[in-house]
């Protein structure tokens, strides 16, 4: 009897370990033979979900929870699905611009169709933020910006049935944690804020480049913004005594550039060696007082930068994680009586710092 109990216990432990390992494994989407229905395979290539999803099923990868839709005998069924097979949020997908929400840090947004208010599920499908807000951002470093008391304004009044092109008017933004605790009242949301630069203190910071907010518990929450961070790095580091070696160090290992015949990608060392004089001259232009330029913040282009090496910079729906890894592009304009051209130097924010990843030079001929 003791031996049987021991074997049964070992069996339970083995099953539990297999379940934990399976839940940590990232599943990958694949199409059925009809190229329409989507299913999911684990890292070993074993089918975990047969192809049956369509429509709003846009997750390329499945970590914890995804938005799915499928056609049943009763009609279309849209919901959130957890790794354990739990279905939640039936008919409550958070949709914007005809796309469903994607998991962020183990959380996903939903929208109550009766109240048109947004809330959030955790990775197990439990409601952690109730649907009481006009809208929510995705989770960023364990924080969420929520909008309340606002009014929805459609961009094309009179034809908004089924349309998700709108903006919000008025209301108040607050900073929450993922348990719906208000961290900061009157939190003015700014796309440029780097939520991963958070510092909490009982005293104001002496660093004037940080944006500060007084929290509900008396703590001061401060953040850097991406453009300030980027400009400081440019002027205090990259452009000081710019050399070929320094530019190579500050570049992604491959560089994408626009030529007369279209876009090309090449190893950074060779491209910088062949075009360093042009690149240096172009970058140092911004230090001139009469230079006509601006800096644009965006995200990495998923259609240009494909492959496993770029996975870090996209979420599971292949959307750019511009709230963590933005691109900062220097756009320099040149205008004469005969022509108007713009040069672009696009830098990607990586865990190792900003890296030049894409170049467009239109006022000089580059080699490649």
C-alpha positions as CSV (number, residue, x, y, z in Angstrom):
1,X,0.0,0.0,0.0
2,X,2.9,2.4,0.9
3,X,4.5,1.6,-2.4
4,X,1.3,2.3,-4.3
5,X,0.9,5.6,-2.5
6,X,4.5,6.5,-3.3
7,X,4.0,5.7,-7.0
8,X,0.7,7.7,-7.1
9,X,2.5,10.7,-5.4
10,X,5.3,10.5,-8.0
11,X,2.7,10.4,-10.8
12,X,1.0,13.6,-9.4
13,X,4.4,15.4,-9.1
14,X,5.3,14.4,-12.6
15,X,2.0,15.6,-14.1
16,X,2.3,18.9,-12.2
17,X,5.9,19.4,-13.4
18,X,4.7,18.7,-17.0
19,X,1.9,21.2,-16.6
20,X,4.1,23.9,-15.3
21,X,6.7,23.3,-18.0
22,X,3.9,23.4,-20.6
23,X,2.6,26.7,-19.3
24,X,6.0,28.3,-19.4
25,X,6.5,27.2,-23.0
26,X,5.7,29.7,-25.7
27,X,3.3,28.3,-28.3
28,X,3.4,29.4,-31.9
29,X,0.6,30.0,-34.3
30,X,0.3,28.0,-37.5
31,X,-2.2,27.9,-40.3
32,X,-4.3,24.9,-41.4
33,X,-4.1,23.7,-45.0
34,X,-6.9,26.2,-46.0
35,X,-4.6,29.1,-44.9
36,X,-7.5,30.6,-43.0
37,X,-7.8,28.8,-39.6
38,X,-5.1,29.3,-36.9
39,X,-4.0,26.8,-34.3
40,X,-1.0,26.6,-31.9
41,X,2.0,24.3,-31.5
42,X,4.4,24.1,-28.6
43,X,8.2,24.5,-28.8
44,X,8.5,20.8,-29.7
45,X,6.2,21.2,-32.7
46,X,3.3,19.3,-31.0
47,X,-0.1,20.7,-31.8
48,X,-1.7,22.0,-28.6
49,X,-4.8,23.6,-30.3
50,X,-6.0,22.4,-33.6
51,X,-6.6,25.2,-36.2
52,X,-10.0,26.7,-35.5
53,X,-9.5,30.4,-34.9
54,X,-10.1,33.2,-37.3
55,X,-10.9,36.9,-37.4
56,X,-9.5,38.7,-34.3
57,X,-7.1,35.8,-33.6
58,X,-3.9,37.8,-34.2
59,X,-1.5,36.5,-31.7
60,X,1.6,35.0,-33.4
61,X,2.7,33.6,-30.0
62,X,0.8,32.4,-27.0
63,X,2.4,32.9,-23.6
64,X,-0.5,33.2,-21.1
65,X,-3.6,34.7,-22.6
66,X,-4.8,35.6,-26.1
67,X,-7.8,37.1,-27.9
68,X,-9.5,34.6,-30.3
69,X,-12.6,34.3,-32.4
70,X,-14.1,31.3,-34.1
71,X,-17.1,30.4,-36.1
72,X,-19.6,28.0,-34.3
73,X,-23.0,26.6,-35.2
74,X,-24.5,29.6,-33.3
75,X,-22.4,32.1,-35.1
76,X,-19.2,34.0,-34.3
77,X,-17.7,33.6,-30.8
78,X,-15.0,36.0,-29.6
79,X,-13.3,35.6,-26.2
80,X,-10.0,35.4,-24.3
81,X,-8.3,32.1,-23.9
82,X,-5.8,31.2,-21.2
83,X,-3.0,28.6,-21.5
84,X,-5.1,26.3,-19.3
85,X,-8.0,26.4,-21.7
86,X,-10.1,28.8,-19.7
87,X,-12.5,31.0,-21.8
88,X,-13.3,34.4,-20.4
89,X,-14.6,37.7,-21.6
90,X,-17.1,36.3,-24.1
91,X,-17.9,39.1,-26.5
92,X,-15.7,41.5,-24.5
93,X,-12.6,41.9,-26.7
94,X,-10.8,45.2,-26.4
95,X,-10.8,46.4,-30.0
96,X,-9.1,49.4,-31.5
97,X,-8.6,50.1,-35.2
98,X,-10.1,46.6,-36.0
99,X,-7.5,44.8,-33.9
100,X,-7.9,42.9,-30.6
101,X,-5.7,43.6,-27.6
102,X,-2.5,41.6,-27.1
103,X,-1.0,40.4,-23.8
104,X,1.4,42.7,-22.1
105,X,3.4,41.5,-19.0
106,X,0.8,38.8,-18.5
107,X,-2.3,41.0,-18.6
108,X,-4.8,41.8,-21.3
109,X,-7.6,44.4,-21.6
110,X,-11.3,43.8,-22.2
111,X,-14.3,46.0,-22.8
112,X,-17.8,45.6,-21.4
113,X,-20.1,46.1,-24.4
114,X,-23.0,47.2,-22.2
115,X,-21.2,50.1,-20.5
116,X,-18.4,50.6,-23.1
117,X,-15.9,50.6,-20.2
118,X,-12.5,48.9,-20.1
119,X,-11.0,46.6,-17.6
120,X,-8.2,44.1,-17.4
121,X,-7.7,40.3,-17.0
122,X,-4.5,38.7,-15.6
123,X,-2.8,35.6,-17.1
124,X,-5.3,33.3,-15.4
125,X,-8.4,35.1,-16.8
126,X,-9.2,36.8,-13.5
127,X,-10.4,40.4,-13.5
128,X,-7.8,42.5,-11.7
129,X,-9.0,45.9,-13.0
130,X,-12.8,46.1,-13.2
131,X,-14.4,47.6,-16.3
132,X,-15.0,51.1,-14.8
133,X,-12.6,53.2,-17.0
134,X,-13.1,54.8,-20.4
135,X,-9.8,53.2,-21.5
136,X,-6.6,51.7,-20.3
137,X,-3.1,51.5,-21.7
138,X,-1.3,48.2,-21.8
139,X,0.7,47.3,-18.7
140,X,4.1,49.0,-18.7
141,X,6.6,48.0,-16.0
142,X,3.6,46.9,-13.8
143,X,1.7,50.2,-14.3
144,X,-1.3,51.2,-16.3
145,X,-2.6,54.6,-17.3
146,X,-6.4,54.8,-17.0
147,X,-8.8,57.4,-18.4
148,X,-12.1,58.1,-16.6
149,X,-14.8,60.7,-17.0
150,X,-14.1,61.2,-20.8
151,X,-16.4,61.3,-23.8
152,X,-15.8,59.3,-27.0
153,X,-15.6,61.3,-30.2
154,X,-15.9,59.4,-33.4
155,X,-13.7,60.7,-36.3
156,X,-16.5,60.1,-38.8
157,X,-19.8,61.0,-37.1
158,X,-22.9,59.3,-38.5
159,X,-21.1,56.2,-39.6
160,X,-19.5,54.8,-36.5
161,X,-21.5,51.6,-36.3
162,X,-18.8,49.0,-36.1
163,X,-16.0,51.6,-36.6
164,X,-13.3,52.0,-34.0
165,X,-11.7,55.2,-35.2
166,X,-12.3,57.6,-32.4
167,X,-10.6,59.8,-29.8
168,X,-11.4,60.8,-26.2
169,X,-12.4,64.2,-25.1
170,X,-12.0,65.5,-21.5
171,X,-11.7,63.3,-18.5
172,X,-8.9,62.6,-16.1
173,X,-5.9,60.2,-16.3
174,X,-4.7,58.3,-13.3
175,X,-1.7,55.9,-12.9
176,X,-2.7,52.5,-11.5
177,X,-0.9,49.3,-10.6
178,X,-2.2,45.9,-11.8
179,X,-4.3,45.6,-8.7
180,X,-6.3,48.7,-9.5
181,X,-4.6,50.8,-6.8
182,X,-4.3,54.4,-7.8
183,X,-0.6,55.4,-7.6
184,X,-0.9,59.0,-9.0
185,X,-4.0,61.1,-9.5
186,X,-4.1,63.6,-12.5
187,X,-1.3,61.7,-14.3
188,X,-0.9,63.5,-17.6
189,X,-0.1,60.6,-20.0
190,X,2.7,61.2,-22.5
191,X,3.8,58.7,-25.1
192,X,7.4,59.8,-24.6
193,X,7.5,58.7,-21.0
194,X,9.8,55.7,-20.3
195,X,7.9,53.8,-17.7
196,X,10.9,51.5,-17.2
197,X,12.9,54.5,-15.9
198,X,10.7,54.8,-12.8
199,X,12.3,56.1,-9.6
200,X,10.3,56.5,-6.3
201,X,11.4,58.9,-3.7
202,X,10.1,60.8,-0.7
203,X,11.9,63.9,-2.0
204,X,11.9,65.7,-5.3
205,X,14.7,64.8,-7.7
206,X,17.6,67.1,-8.3
207,X,17.6,65.9,-11.9
208,X,15.6,68.5,-13.9
209,X,15.3,66.2,-16.9
210,X,13.0,63.8,-15.0
211,X,9.2,64.2,-15.0
212,X,7.8,64.1,-11.5
213,X,4.4,63.2,-10.1
214,X,3.2,63.2,-6.5
215,X,1.7,59.9,-5.7
216,X,-1.4,59.2,-3.5
217,X,0.9,57.8,-0.7
218,X,3.1,60.8,-0.7
219,X,5.8,59.2,-2.8
220,X,7.2,61.1,-5.8
221,X,7.2,59.1,-9.0
222,X,9.7,60.3,-11.6
223,X,10.4,59.2,-15.1
224,X,12.7,60.1,-18.0
225,X,11.2,60.7,-21.4
226,X,12.7,59.1,-24.4
227,X,13.4,62.2,-26.5
228,X,15.2,63.9,-23.6
229,X,17.2,60.8,-23.0
230,X,18.0,60.4,-26.7
231,X,19.1,64.1,-27.1
232,X,21.4,63.9,-24.1
233,X,23.0,60.8,-25.5
234,X,23.4,62.4,-28.9
235,X,25.0,65.7,-27.7
236,X,27.0,64.4,-24.8
237,X,28.2,61.1,-26.2
238,X,27.7,60.1,-29.9
239,X,28.5,63.4,-31.6
240,X,31.5,64.3,-29.4
241,X,34.6,63.5,-31.4
242,X,32.6,61.2,-33.7
243,X,34.9,58.5,-35.2
244,X,34.3,55.6,-37.5
245,X,34.8,53.2,-34.6
246,X,32.4,55.1,-32.4
247,X,29.7,55.0,-35.0
248,X,30.2,51.3,-35.5
249,X,29.8,50.8,-31.8
250,X,26.6,52.9,-31.8
251,X,25.0,50.9,-34.7
252,X,23.0,47.8,-34.9
253,X,25.0,44.9,-36.3
254,X,23.1,45.2,-39.6
255,X,22.1,48.5,-41.2
256,X,19.1,49.0,-43.5
257,X,19.5,51.8,-46.0
258,X,17.6,53.2,-48.9
259,X,19.3,53.2,-52.3
260,X,18.1,54.3,-55.8
261,X,16.8,50.7,-56.3
262,X,15.0,50.3,-53.0
263,X,15.9,49.1,-49.5
264,X,19.0,47.1,-48.7
265,X,20.5,45.6,-45.6
266,X,24.2,45.2,-45.0
267,X,26.8,44.5,-42.3
268,X,27.4,47.8,-40.4
269,X,31.2,47.8,-40.5
270,X,31.3,47.7,-44.3
271,X,28.6,50.3,-44.8
272,X,30.1,52.7,-42.3
273,X,33.6,52.2,-43.7
274,X,32.3,53.1,-47.2
275,X,30.2,56.0,-46.2
276,X,31.6,57.4,-43.0
277,X,32.4,60.9,-44.3
278,X,28.7,61.3,-45.5
279,X,27.2,59.8,-42.3
280,X,29.4,62.0,-40.1
281,X,28.7,65.1,-42.1
282,X,24.9,64.4,-42.0
283,X,24.8,63.7,-38.2
284,X,26.9,66.7,-37.3
285,X,24.6,69.0,-39.2
286,X,22.2,69.0,-36.3
287,X,24.8,70.9,-34.2
288,X,24.6,73.8,-36.6
289,X,22.3,76.6,-35.5
290,X,20.6,76.9,-38.9
291,X,19.9,73.2,-39.3
292,X,16.3,72.4,-40.2
293,X,15.6,69.1,-38.3
294,X,13.3,67.4,-35.9
295,X,13.3,64.1,-34.0
296,X,10.4,61.7,-34.4
297,X,9.4,58.9,-32.0
298,X,7.9,55.7,-33.4
299,X,8.3,51.9,-33.3
300,X,10.3,49.4,-35.2
301,X,8.7,48.6,-38.6
302,X,7.5,44.9,-38.5
303,X,7.5,44.6,-42.3
304,X,11.1,45.7,-42.7
305,X,12.6,44.1,-39.6
306,X,11.7,40.4,-39.6
307,X,13.2,37.3,-38.1
308,X,13.9,36.0,-34.6
309,X,16.7,38.5,-33.9
310,X,14.0,41.3,-33.7
311,X,11.5,39.4,-31.6
312,X,12.5,41.4,-28.5
313,X,11.2,44.6,-30.0
314,X,7.7,43.2,-30.8
315,X,4.9,41.8,-28.7
316,X,3.2,38.5,-29.4
317,X,0.9,40.1,-32.1
318,X,4.0,41.4,-33.9
319,X,3.3,45.0,-32.9
320,X,6.2,47.2,-32.1
321,X,6.8,47.6,-28.3
322,X,7.3,51.3,-28.8
323,X,6.6,52.0,-25.1
324,X,9.8,50.2,-24.2
325,X,11.9,50.0,-27.4
326,X,11.0,53.1,-29.5
327,X,12.8,54.3,-32.6
328,X,14.1,57.9,-32.5
329,X,14.5,59.3,-36.0
330,X,16.5,62.4,-36.8
331,X,14.9,64.0,-39.9
332,X,17.0,66.7,-41.5
333,X,15.5,68.8,-44.3
334,X,17.4,70.4,-47.2
335,X,15.6,73.0,-49.3
336,X,16.8,75.0,-52.3
337,X,15.0,76.7,-55.1
338,X,15.2,73.5,-57.2
339,X,14.6,70.7,-54.7
340,X,13.6,69.6,-51.2
341,X,15.1,66.5,-49.7
342,X,15.2,64.9,-46.2
343,X,17.8,62.6,-44.7
344,X,16.7,60.1,-42.0
345,X,18.9,58.6,-39.2
346,X,16.8,56.0,-37.3
347,X,18.0,54.8,-34.0
348,X,16.5,51.9,-32.1
349,X,16.5,51.9,-28.3
350,X,17.9,48.5,-27.2
351,X,18.8,47.2,-23.7
352,X,22.4,48.2,-24.5
353,X,21.4,51.8,-25.5
354,X,20.4,53.5,-28.8
355,X,21.7,51.9,-32.0
356,X,21.6,53.3,-35.5
357,X,19.6,50.8,-37.5
358,X,18.2,52.6,-40.6
359,X,19.6,55.3,-42.9
360,X,18.1,57.4,-45.7
361,X,20.5,59.8,-47.5
362,X,18.9,61.7,-50.4
363,X,21.3,64.7,-50.9
364,X,24.4,62.6,-51.4
365,X,25.3,59.3,-53.1
366,X,26.0,56.5,-50.7
367,X,27.8,53.3,-51.5
368,X,26.5,49.8,-50.7
